[in-house]
Amino acid sequence: MKTSAYLALSLILILLLPQVNAFAQNDLSYGFRIGTNLADIQMEDDEFSESYGNRFGLAFGAFMSFPLNERFSVQPEVWYMQKGGETEFEFSFLGEDFSFKSSLIFEYIEVPVLIRYAPLVQGKASPNLFAGPSVGFLTAAKFKLEANGESESSSIKSNLKSTDVSLIFGGGLDIGLSFGTLAVDIRYMLGLSNILKSPIEDDFEDGFDDFDNGDDNGSIKNKGLTISLGLRF
């Protein structure tokens, strides 16, 4: 049964290959993007589920788009992306004002593979929709605490998994220019994997206190809304 399925899939690919090559020779595009990621993390265990808080991070990357036909294409990308979250609060005690802000700052190399749909429209502006999976590779992670003008931070990379799997979906607008295409893009990234190691390797006092129990119940998942501007050639 498996052999028949493989043969059928191979036949379909052979039949589609000339068409894909024909489009690719004429319509292969590439480009780069830069923007901001409004990141957040979802923290859950057996007793609660809450959002840590939004944090603006940097995002930039490059992409190539391989046409399948006039409307659909496969678009692999590579991004540098800051994820995480932050929360802050203020209170008064005995006439004194106190303020605290804690930040979880994660840095990833993100590799999405998207299916892109661009309907045929007249004019210089062309909308598109896209969706697909993404794998992120953690390069740095730290916890930062700021209190009344002072701050301290510590690395927490050893407490997080090295990879993160997400689902991306969004849309954009391509605007034709004399030297290329201006590409406006808005996308939502929904984390599918728990990035928290369990049991936690080393105890530490920070925003993960609720999970610092060495069991398998806690989970932390990335999420974020990315808005970017780029050029497509």
C-alpha positions as CSV (number, residue, x, y, z in Angstrom):
1,M,0.0,0.0,0.0
2,K,2.8,2.4,0.9
3,T,4.6,1.5,-2.3
4,S,1.5,2.4,-4.4
5,A,1.2,5.7,-2.5
6,Y,4.8,6.6,-3.2
7,L,4.5,5.8,-6.9
8,A,1.4,7.9,-7.2
9,L,3.1,10.8,-5.4
10,S,6.1,10.5,-7.6
11,L,3.9,10.5,-10.8
12,I,2.1,13.6,-9.6
13,L,5.5,15.4,-9.0
14,I,6.8,14.3,-12.4
15,L,3.7,15.7,-14.1
16,L,3.9,19.0,-12.2
17,L,7.6,19.5,-12.5
18,P,7.6,21.0,-16.1
19,Q,4.9,23.5,-15.0
20,V,6.7,24.4,-11.8
21,N,10.0,24.9,-13.7
22,A,8.2,27.1,-16.3
23,F,6.8,29.4,-13.7
24,A,10.0,29.4,-11.6
25,Q,12.1,30.6,-14.6
26,N,9.9,33.6,-15.1
27,D,8.4,34.4,-11.7
28,L,10.9,33.3,-9.0
29,S,11.2,36.2,-6.5
30,Y,13.3,37.0,-3.5
31,G,13.6,39.8,-1.0
32,F,14.1,40.9,2.6
33,R,11.9,42.3,5.4
34,I,12.4,44.3,8.6
35,G,9.8,45.0,11.2
36,T,8.7,44.5,14.8
37,N,7.3,41.6,16.7
38,L,4.7,42.2,19.4
39,A,5.6,39.2,21.4
40,D,3.9,37.4,24.3
41,I,4.1,34.1,26.0
42,Q,1.3,31.9,27.4
43,M,2.1,30.4,30.8
44,E,0.0,27.4,32.0
45,D,-0.1,24.7,34.6
46,D,-2.7,22.7,36.5
47,E,-3.9,25.7,38.4
48,F,-3.8,28.7,36.1
49,S,-3.4,30.0,32.5
50,E,-2.3,33.5,31.8
51,S,-0.5,35.8,29.4
52,Y,2.8,37.2,30.6
53,G,2.5,40.5,28.7
54,N,3.3,42.1,25.4
55,R,6.8,43.1,24.5
56,F,8.1,44.8,21.3
57,G,11.0,43.0,19.7
58,L,13.1,43.3,16.5
59,A,12.4,41.1,13.5
60,F,14.2,41.0,10.1
61,G,14.8,38.3,7.5
62,A,15.0,37.2,3.9
63,F,12.8,35.0,1.7
64,M,12.5,33.3,-1.7
65,S,9.2,32.5,-3.4
66,F,9.0,29.5,-5.7
67,P,5.8,29.5,-7.9
68,L,3.6,26.4,-8.2
69,N,1.2,28.1,-10.7
70,E,-0.1,31.6,-11.3
71,R,-1.6,32.0,-7.8
72,F,0.2,29.7,-5.4
73,S,3.8,29.6,-4.4
74,V,6.0,28.1,-1.7
75,Q,8.0,30.6,0.3
76,P,10.8,29.5,2.6
77,E,12.2,32.3,4.9
78,V,14.9,32.9,7.4
79,W,14.4,35.4,10.2
80,Y,16.1,36.8,13.3
81,M,13.3,37.4,15.8
82,Q,13.0,38.6,19.3
83,K,10.3,36.9,21.4
84,G,9.3,36.8,25.0
85,G,7.1,39.2,27.1
86,E,7.1,41.7,29.8
87,T,4.9,42.8,32.7
88,E,5.1,45.8,35.0
89,F,3.3,47.2,38.1
90,E,3.4,50.1,40.5
91,F,2.3,50.6,44.0
92,S,2.7,53.0,46.9
93,F,3.7,52.1,50.5
94,L,4.1,54.5,53.4
95,G,4.1,57.4,51.0
96,E,6.8,55.9,48.7
97,D,6.1,55.0,45.1
98,F,7.6,51.7,43.8
99,S,7.7,50.4,40.2
100,F,8.8,47.0,38.9
101,K,9.1,45.6,35.4
102,S,10.1,42.1,34.5
103,S,11.1,41.0,31.0
104,L,11.6,37.6,29.3
105,I,13.8,38.3,26.3
106,F,14.2,35.4,23.8
107,E,16.2,35.5,20.6
108,Y,15.5,33.0,17.8
109,I,16.6,32.2,14.3
110,E,13.2,31.4,12.7
111,V,12.7,29.3,9.6
112,P,9.2,29.3,8.2
113,V,8.0,27.5,5.1
114,L,4.8,29.1,3.9
115,I,2.2,28.4,1.2
116,R,1.3,31.8,-0.4
117,Y,-1.8,32.6,-2.3
118,A,-2.0,35.7,-4.5
119,P,-5.2,36.2,-6.5
120,L,-5.0,37.7,-9.9
121,V,-5.9,41.4,-9.7
122,Q,-5.5,44.4,-12.0
123,G,-3.3,47.3,-10.9
124,K,0.0,47.8,-9.1
125,A,-1.3,46.6,-5.7
126,S,-1.7,42.8,-5.2
127,P,-3.0,41.2,-1.9
128,N,-1.9,37.8,-0.7
129,L,-2.6,35.3,2.0
130,F,-0.2,32.8,3.5
131,A,0.1,30.1,6.1
132,G,2.6,27.4,7.2
133,P,4.8,25.9,9.9
134,S,7.9,27.5,11.3
135,V,10.8,26.1,13.4
136,G,12.7,28.4,15.7
137,F,16.2,27.9,17.0
138,L,17.0,29.5,20.4
139,T,20.2,31.6,20.4
140,A,19.8,33.6,23.6
141,A,17.3,33.9,26.5
142,K,17.5,36.1,29.6
143,F,15.3,37.3,32.5
144,K,15.6,41.1,33.3
145,L,14.2,42.8,36.4
146,E,14.0,46.6,36.7
147,A,13.0,48.2,40.0
148,N,13.1,52.0,40.8
149,G,15.8,52.8,38.2
150,E,18.0,49.8,38.8
151,S,18.1,46.6,36.8
152,E,19.7,43.2,36.7
153,S,19.5,40.3,34.3
154,S,20.5,36.6,34.1
155,S,20.7,34.0,31.4
156,I,17.9,31.4,31.4
157,K,18.8,29.7,28.1
158,S,19.6,26.4,29.9
159,N,16.0,26.3,31.2
160,L,14.4,26.4,27.7
161,K,14.3,24.0,24.9
162,S,16.6,24.7,21.9
163,T,13.7,24.5,19.3
164,D,10.2,26.0,19.0
165,V,7.6,24.9,16.5
166,S,4.9,27.4,15.5
167,L,2.1,27.9,13.0
168,I,2.1,31.2,11.0
169,F,-0.8,32.7,9.1
170,G,-1.4,36.2,7.8
171,G,-1.6,38.4,4.8
172,G,0.1,41.1,2.9
173,L,0.1,43.6,0.1
174,D,2.6,43.9,-2.8
175,I,2.8,47.3,-4.4
176,G,4.7,47.6,-7.7
177,L,7.6,50.1,-7.9
178,S,9.9,51.0,-10.7
179,F,12.8,49.1,-9.1
180,G,10.9,46.2,-7.4
181,T,7.9,45.5,-5.2
182,L,7.1,47.0,-1.9
183,A,5.9,44.2,0.4
184,V,3.8,45.0,3.5
185,D,3.2,41.9,5.7
186,I,1.2,41.2,8.9
187,R,1.3,37.8,10.4
188,Y,0.4,36.0,13.6
189,M,2.7,33.3,15.1
190,L,1.1,30.7,17.3
191,G,3.5,28.6,19.3
192,L,2.6,24.9,19.3
193,S,5.4,23.5,21.5
194,N,6.2,23.9,25.2
195,I,9.6,25.6,25.3
196,L,10.1,25.0,29.0
197,K,12.3,22.1,30.0
198,S,10.8,19.7,32.5
199,P,12.0,19.1,35.0
200,I,13.8,22.4,35.2
201,E,17.5,21.9,35.3
202,D,18.4,24.6,37.8
203,D,16.2,26.5,40.2
204,F,16.1,30.3,39.9
205,E,13.9,33.0,41.1
206,D,12.3,34.9,38.3
207,G,9.2,34.9,36.1
208,F,9.2,31.1,36.1
209,D,8.7,30.7,39.8
210,D,5.2,29.2,39.3
211,F,6.9,26.4,37.3
212,D,9.9,25.9,39.5
213,N,8.6,22.6,40.9
214,G,10.4,19.9,38.8
215,D,7.2,18.4,37.5
216,D,5.7,18.0,34.0
217,N,2.7,20.2,34.5
218,G,4.0,23.6,33.5
219,S,4.1,24.9,29.9
220,I,5.3,28.1,28.2
221,K,4.4,28.8,24.6
222,N,5.5,31.7,22.4
223,K,3.1,33.8,20.4
224,G,3.3,37.2,18.6
225,L,2.1,39.5,16.0
226,T,4.7,40.6,13.4
227,I,4.4,43.6,11.2
228,S,7.1,44.1,8.5
229,L,8.0,46.1,5.5
230,G,10.2,44.7,2.7
231,L,11.3,44.6,-0.9
232,R,10.6,41.9,-3.3
233,F,12.6,41.5,-6.6
